[in-house]
Amino acid sequence: MKSALFLLLFSMILLPLVCLAHVGSPDVFYEGNAGPYRLFVTVRTPAMIPGIAEIEVRSLSGDVHGIEIAPSRIVGQGSTNAPPSDHMERSSADPSYFTGRIWLMESGSYQVRMEVFGGGGKAEMAVPIAAAARSTLPMQKTLGVVLLGLMTVLGVALVSILGAVVRESQVEPGVTPSRAEVRRGRIAMGVTAAVILGVLYLGNWWWNAAAAARKDLMLYKQPPVDASLLNANTLVLKMGFSSWHDQRKDYLLDRIIPDHGHLMHAFLLRLPEMDRFYHLHPDRTAQDTFSEKLPAVSRGDYQVFADIVREAGFADTMTARITLPEVAGQALNGDDSSASATPITNAEQKTTASFESGGGAAWMLSGQPIRTQAAMLLRFRILDQAGKPATDLEPYMGMAGHLVIVKKDLSVFAHVHPSGSVPMAAILLLQKNGANSGEAMSNMPGMAATALPSEVTFPYGFPQAGQYRLFVQVKRAGRIETAVFDTNVAP
């Protein structure tokens, strides 16, 4: 009886829960080299932890015969001892495509270690991923109906049995109970029904409290951040306390490390039209406070996305809203940038977009449809003022380009690089610890700038259907340029 009651309570209150991690885009997309093999890796992280991550690998170059995969931590305990490898299945229809699964037992920063076998011999690569429980799973409706029916039968049976006990236990066989005995039986049935309802009510209250405590412990929550304006020209972002991170200090999630040379990447997007875009890099002024004197900013309501990376390579994207007046501001400097765009309600789907200083970018779709949950390479060709492939591209914060993807309803935000959706700081951690991530880092900040190809590619997969705006950022002849594209993603 007790088991049935609590299973019913479980089905009633264990509803889907929503959280933000990289804001609606939890899957990992990565493109890199494993020795002579160029691979496009997709990791679909589980919504529940412990859970199973689905791994997809496509060989873009090289004759790959087989792939072995195993998970381990990026840093700290468990980073040096991986479990036995699992064999990825090779598609019979497409020999360049492999699928596999790995178990992730706890939240935190992981790496998928890969051993690749092919015509060029054995090679290794590691892909950083962040795992965190994002939701609970609801009970199946059919199971809930069955349990409700069983509980009803048990409850009615218990009421009937106790009523019969009080009404007939003192009556001789074959003798009809008196009116007083019938009345006592009915009273017993009423009291029993009231007790059962009370138990259900108290059990539901207890279960709600236990579920809330468990949710606070297990489900990922982005740190809160407060956005304010100081002295009419300084953006201040103050991070709040995160119990989820505080409970995981052993996983090295309490200290922030630089990513692309900055502790924070802040993106401001004017609402509701998404017609003004700012990519800024506030400096740390206190333990949990970042600030920056703003450039010229147009008046309006802004959505703030603030990216940071933890010591273990775990990335957080914090969100806030702020209303800004017209800010005269200072000239853009360093890696900061801004862009104007057509209001999204008037946007047209075009495959070319212009830079403010001339030239532009072309989205090389080649007739490829854009659908949800489909891993793809978003390829852009950078053009000069004459419409020819540009020859003056330089590394922008160590990368050939940056891509910011935002869904119109703000339910998806992603900051992607040519290597993929993982933070570069996590890749550097793998290299520091001896794992071969497959990415040459010769263009990280501080290295000599070199000319880059005119095409830049970003591995990604749109997680939801709907309207998206894309901000493609590159650096040409010392100037940061932004091209804006719009697209509708089909289910």
C-alpha positions in Angstrom: 0.0 0.0 0.0 2.7 2.5 1.0 4.7 1.7 -2.2 1.7 2.3 -4.4 0.9 5.6 -2.7 4.4 7.0 -3.1 4.6 5.8 -6.7 1.4 7.7 -7.4 2.7 10.8 -5.7 5.9 10.5 -7.7 3.9 10.4 -10.9 1.9 13.5 -9.9 4.7 15.9 -9.0 7.8 14.8 -10.9 7.1 17.0 -13.8 9.7 18.2 -16.4 11.9 21.0 -15.1 13.7 23.5 -17.2 17.1 25.1 -16.7 19.6 27.0 -18.8 23.0 25.8 -19.8 24.6 27.6 -22.7 21.0 28.8 -22.9 19.0 26.0 -24.6 21.9 24.5 -26.6 23.4 21.7 -24.4 24.8 19.5 -27.2 28.5 19.7 -28.0 29.8 20.2 -31.6 33.5 19.9 -32.3 35.7 19.7 -35.4 39.4 18.8 -35.1 42.3 16.6 -36.1 43.2 13.2 -34.8 46.5 12.8 -36.4 45.9 12.5 -40.2 42.1 12.3 -39.7 39.8 15.3 -39.7 36.7 14.5 -37.5 33.4 16.2 -36.9 32.2 15.1 -33.4 28.7 15.6 -31.9 28.0 14.8 -28.3 24.4 14.8 -27.3 24.6 15.2 -23.5 22.0 13.5 -21.3 19.3 15.6 -19.6 19.6 13.4 -16.5 22.8 12.6 -14.6 23.7 9.7 -14.3 22.8 9.3 -18.0 24.0 8.2 -21.4 25.6 10.6 -23.8 25.1 9.8 -27.5 28.3 10.3 -29.6 28.3 10.8 -33.4 31.5 11.1 -35.4 31.9 11.8 -39.1 35.2 11.5 -40.8 35.8 14.5 -43.0 39.1 13.3 -44.3 41.2 10.2 -44.0 40.4 6.5 -44.2 39.0 5.7 -40.7 38.3 2.1 -39.9 37.3 2.2 -36.3 37.0 4.4 -33.2 37.1 3.6 -29.5 35.7 6.1 -26.9 35.9 6.5 -23.1 35.0 9.3 -20.7 37.1 10.9 -18.0 37.4 14.1 -16.1 39.4 17.0 -17.7 41.2 17.9 -14.5 41.3 16.7 -11.0 40.4 13.2 -9.6 39.5 10.8 -12.4 41.3 12.8 -15.1 44.1 10.2 -15.6 42.2 7.0 -15.3 39.5 6.4 -17.9 37.2 3.3 -17.8 37.6 0.7 -20.5 36.9 2.0 -24.0 33.7 1.3 -25.9 33.6 0.5 -29.6 31.7 2.9 -31.9 29.4 1.3 -34.5 30.3 2.1 -38.1 27.3 2.8 -40.4 26.8 0.3 -43.2 25.1 2.9 -45.3 27.8 5.6 -44.7 31.3 4.2 -43.8 32.5 7.7 -42.7 29.8 7.8 -39.9 30.2 6.3 -36.5 27.9 6.2 -33.4 28.5 5.3 -29.8 27.4 5.8 -26.2 29.2 6.6 -22.9 27.9 6.8 -19.4 28.3 10.1 -17.5 27.9 9.4 -13.8 28.2 13.0 -12.3 27.9 16.6 -13.3 31.0 18.5 -14.3 33.7 18.8 -17.0 34.5 15.7 -18.9 36.5 14.7 -21.9 35.7 12.0 -24.5 38.9 10.3 -25.2 39.0 8.8 -28.7 41.4 6.3 -30.3 41.0 6.4 -34.0 42.2 3.6 -36.3 42.6 3.9 -40.1 44.8 3.8 -43.1 47.1 6.4 -41.5 47.6 4.3 -38.3 46.4 4.9 -34.8 45.7 8.5 -33.6 44.2 10.0 -30.5 41.9 13.0 -29.8 40.0 14.3 -26.8 36.8 16.4 -26.9 35.8 18.4 -23.9 32.2 18.3 -22.8 30.2 19.8 -19.9 27.6 17.5 -18.3 24.8 18.7 -16.0 21.4 17.4 -15.1 18.9 19.8 -16.8 15.5 18.2 -16.2 13.6 15.4 -14.6 11.6 12.9 -16.6 7.8 12.6 -16.2 6.2 9.2 -15.4 4.6 7.6 -18.4 0.8 8.4 -18.5 -0.2 4.7 -18.9 1.9 3.8 -15.8 0.4 6.7 -13.9 -3.2 5.6 -14.8 -2.4 2.0 -13.8 -1.0 3.1 -10.4 -3.9 5.4 -9.8 -6.3 2.6 -10.5 -4.4 0.3 -8.2 -4.3 2.9 -5.4 -8.1 3.5 -5.8 -8.8 -0.2 -5.6 -6.6 -0.6 -2.5 -8.1 2.5 -0.9 -11.7 1.4 -1.4 -10.8 -2.2 -0.3 -9.2 -0.8 2.9 -12.2 1.3 3.7 -14.6 -1.6 3.1 -12.6 -4.0 5.1 -12.4 -1.7 8.2 -16.1 -0.9 7.9 -16.9 -4.6 7.8 -14.6 -5.3 10.8 -16.4 -2.7 13.0 -19.9 -3.6 11.7 -19.8 -7.4 11.7 -16.9 -8.6 13.8 -19.1 -9.0 17.0 -22.1 -10.4 15.1 -22.8 -14.2 15.0 -22.7 -15.8 11.6 -26.0 -15.4 9.7 -27.3 -12.6 12.0 -28.1 -9.3 10.4 -26.1 -6.4 12.0 -28.2 -4.0 14.1 -28.8 -0.4 13.0 -26.3 0.7 15.7 -23.6 -1.7 14.3 -24.3 -0.5 10.8 -23.9 3.1 12.0 -20.6 2.3 13.7 -19.4 0.6 10.5 -20.2 3.7 8.4 -18.4 5.9 10.9 -15.3 3.6 10.7 -15.4 3.8 6.9 -15.6 7.6 7.0 -12.7 7.8 9.5 -10.7 5.4 7.4 -11.3 7.4 4.2 -10.3 10.6 6.0 -7.1 9.0 7.3 -6.2 7.8 3.8 -6.8 11.3 2.3 -4.7 12.8 5.2 -1.9 10.4 4.5 -2.0 11.3 0.8 -2.0 15.0 1.5 0.9 14.8 4.0 2.7 12.4 1.7 2.3 14.8 -1.2 3.6 17.7 1.0 6.6 15.7 2.1 7.4 14.5 -1.4 7.2 18.1 -2.7 9.6 19.2 -0.1 12.0 16.3 -0.8 11.8 16.8 -4.5 12.5 20.6 -4.2 15.6 19.8 -2.0 16.7 17.2 -4.5 16.2 19.6 -7.4 18.3 22.2 -5.7 21.1 19.6 -5.3 21.0 18.0 -8.7 19.6 20.2 -11.4 22.0 22.7 -13.0 21.3 26.4 -12.3 23.2 29.2 -14.0 24.6 31.7 -11.5 22.4 34.7 -11.1 23.9 38.0 -12.3 22.7 41.6 -11.7 23.3 44.1 -14.5 23.4 47.8 -13.6 24.7 51.1 -14.9 27.2 53.1 -12.9 28.0 56.8 -13.5 25.8 56.8 -16.6 28.5 55.0 -18.7 29.8 51.9 -16.9 28.2 48.5 -17.2 28.5 46.5 -13.9 27.8 42.8 -13.8 27.6 41.3 -10.3 27.4 37.5 -10.0 25.2 36.1 -7.2 25.6 33.0 -5.1 25.1 29.6 -6.9 24.4 26.7 -4.6 24.8 24.3 -7.5 28.4 25.4 -8.0 29.1 25.7 -4.3 28.2 22.1 -3.7 30.7 21.0 -6.4 33.9 22.7 -5.3 35.7 19.4 -5.4 35.0 19.5 -9.2 36.9 22.8 -9.5 33.9 24.8 -10.4 34.4 27.8 -8.1 37.3 29.6 -9.9 37.1 31.5 -13.2 39.8 31.2 -15.8 40.4 33.2 -19.0 38.9 32.1 -22.3 40.3 33.8 -25.5 42.3 36.1 -23.2 39.3 37.4 -21.2 37.6 36.3 -18.0 34.2 37.3 -19.3 32.6 37.7 -22.7 29.4 39.9 -22.5 26.9 40.2 -25.3 24.3 42.9 -25.3 21.3 42.5 -27.6 18.7 45.2 -27.9 15.1 44.0 -27.6 12.7 43.3 -29.1 14.1 43.8 -32.6 17.7 42.5 -32.0 18.9 45.5 -34.1 21.9 46.5 -31.9 24.6 44.0 -30.9 27.6 44.5 -28.6 30.4 42.1 -27.9 32.3 43.4 -24.8 34.9 42.1 -22.3 34.3 43.5 -18.8 37.3 43.5 -16.4 37.1 41.9 -13.0 36.9 44.6 -10.3 36.0 42.3 -7.3 35.7 38.6 -6.6 32.3 38.3 -8.3 32.0 41.7 -10.0 32.9 42.8 -13.6 32.6 46.2 -15.1 33.4 48.1 -18.3 33.0 51.6 -19.6 30.6 51.3 -22.4 31.1 52.4 -26.0 28.4 54.5 -27.7 25.2 52.6 -27.0 21.7 53.3 -28.3 18.9 53.7 -25.9 16.7 50.7 -25.2 16.1 47.4 -23.3 18.9 45.0 -23.6 19.3 41.3 -23.0 22.7 40.5 -21.5 24.5 37.1 -22.0 27.7 36.8 -20.0 30.0 33.9 -20.7 32.6 32.6 -18.2 34.7 29.4 -17.9 35.4 27.6 -14.7 38.8 26.2 -13.6 37.8 22.7 -14.8 36.7 23.9 -18.3 33.0 24.1 -17.4 31.3 27.1 -19.1 28.4 29.1 -17.7 26.2 31.6 -19.6 24.5 34.0 -17.3 21.6 36.2 -18.4 20.1 39.5 -17.3 18.0 42.4 -18.5 19.0 46.1 -18.4 17.4 49.3 -19.7 20.1 51.7 -21.0 19.8 55.4 -21.8 21.6 56.8 -24.8 25.3 56.5 -23.9 27.8 58.7 -25.6 30.6 56.3 -24.5 34.1 55.9 -25.6 35.5 54.5 -28.9 35.6 50.8 -29.2 39.0 49.4 -28.4 40.8 46.1 -28.1 38.5 43.1 -28.8 35.2 44.9 -28.2 32.9 45.3 -31.1 29.4 46.4 -32.1 27.0 46.0 -35.0 23.6 47.3 -36.3 21.1 45.1 -38.0 17.7 45.3 -39.6 14.8 44.8 -37.1 14.2 41.1 -36.9 10.5 41.5 -37.7 11.5 42.9 -41.1 14.3 40.5 -41.7 14.7 38.5 -44.9 16.5 35.2 -45.3 19.5 36.1 -47.4 22.8 34.3 -48.0 24.9 37.5 -48.2 25.4 40.2 -45.6 27.4 43.4 -45.6 30.0 44.7 -43.2 29.7 48.3 -42.0 33.1 49.3 -43.5 32.5 47.5 -46.8 32.8 44.0 -48.1 30.7 41.3 -46.4 30.1 37.6 -46.0 28.3 34.9 -47.9 26.6 31.9 -46.2 27.6 28.9 -48.3 24.5 26.8 -47.8 24.8 24.9 -51.1 21.1 24.0 -50.9 21.6 22.3 -47.6 18.4 22.3 -45.5 18.5 23.6 -41.9 16.7 21.3 -39.5 16.6 20.8 -35.8 19.0 18.4 -34.1 21.0 18.1 -37.4 24.8 18.5 -36.9 26.1 20.6 -39.7 29.0 22.8 -40.7 28.0 26.5 -41.1 30.3 27.8 -43.7 30.9 31.5 -44.5 33.0 33.1 -47.2 34.4 36.5 -46.3 34.4 39.0 -49.2 36.3 42.2 -49.9 34.9 45.4 -51.2 35.0 44.0 -54.8 33.0 40.9 -53.8 36.1 38.6 -54.1 37.4 36.3 -51.4 39.1 38.5 -48.8 42.9 38.1 -48.3 43.3 40.3 -45.2 41.7 38.1 -42.5 43.5 38.0 -39.1 42.9 36.0 -36.0 40.2 37.5 -33.8 41.0 36.5 -30.2 43.0 33.6 -31.5 40.3 32.2 -33.8 39.4 32.6 -37.5 36.0 33.9 -36.4 33.3 33.9 -33.8 29.6 33.1 -34.3 26.8 34.1 -32.0 23.5 32.4 -32.5 20.3 33.7 -30.8 16.7 32.5 -31.2 14.1 35.2 -31.6 12.4 34.2 -28.3 15.8 34.1 -26.5 15.4 30.5 -25.6 18.6 29.6 -27.4 22.0 31.4 -27.2 25.3 29.9 -28.4 28.8 31.3 -28.8 30.5 29.1 -31.3 34.0 29.0 -32.8 35.6 27.2 -35.8 36.6 24.4 -33.4 33.0 24.1 -32.2 30.8 25.0 -29.3 33.3 24.1 -26.5 35.3 26.9 -24.8 38.9 27.2 -26.0 39.9 27.3 -22.3 38.8 23.7 -22.0 40.8 22.7 -25.1 43.9 24.3 -23.6 43.4 22.4 -20.4 43.4 19.2 -22.3 46.7 20.2 -24.0 48.2 21.2 -20.7 47.3 17.8 -19.2 48.8 16.0 -22.2 45.6 15.0 -24.0 45.8 15.5 -27.8 42.8 17.7 -28.6 43.7 17.8 -32.2 43.7 21.6 -32.4 46.9 23.6 -33.1 46.8 26.7 -31.0 49.3 28.8 -32.9 46.8 31.7 -33.2 45.9 32.2 -29.6 46.2 35.7 -28.2 49.8 36.8 -27.9 50.9 34.8 -31.0 51.8 36.5 -34.2 48.9 37.3 -36.5 48.9 35.5 -39.8 46.8 35.6 -42.9 43.8 33.3 -42.8 41.7 31.6 -45.5 38.7 33.5 -46.7 36.3 30.8 -45.5 35.4 30.2 -41.9 33.4 27.2 -40.7 31.5 26.7 -37.5 30.2 23.2 -36.4 26.8 23.4 -34.9 23.3 22.0 -34.7 20.2 24.1 -34.0 18.4 22.6 -31.0 14.9 24.0 -31.7 12.7 25.0 -34.6 12.0 28.7 -35.1 13.6 32.0 -36.2 17.2 32.7 -35.4 19.6 35.6 -35.9 23.3 34.8 -36.5 26.2 37.3 -35.9 29.3 36.3 -37.8 32.4 38.1 -36.5 35.9 38.2 -38.1 38.9 40.5 -38.1 40.1 42.2 -41.3 43.2 44.4 -41.4 42.9 45.2 -37.7 39.2 45.9 -37.8 36.5 43.7 -36.2 33.6 43.2 -38.7 30.2 41.7 -38.0 27.8 40.2 -40.6 24.2 39.5 -39.6 22.1 36.6 -41.0 18.6 35.4 -40.3 17.2 31.9 -40.8 14.1 29.8 -40.0 14.9 26.3 -38.8 12.5 23.6 -39.7 11.4 20.9 -37.2 
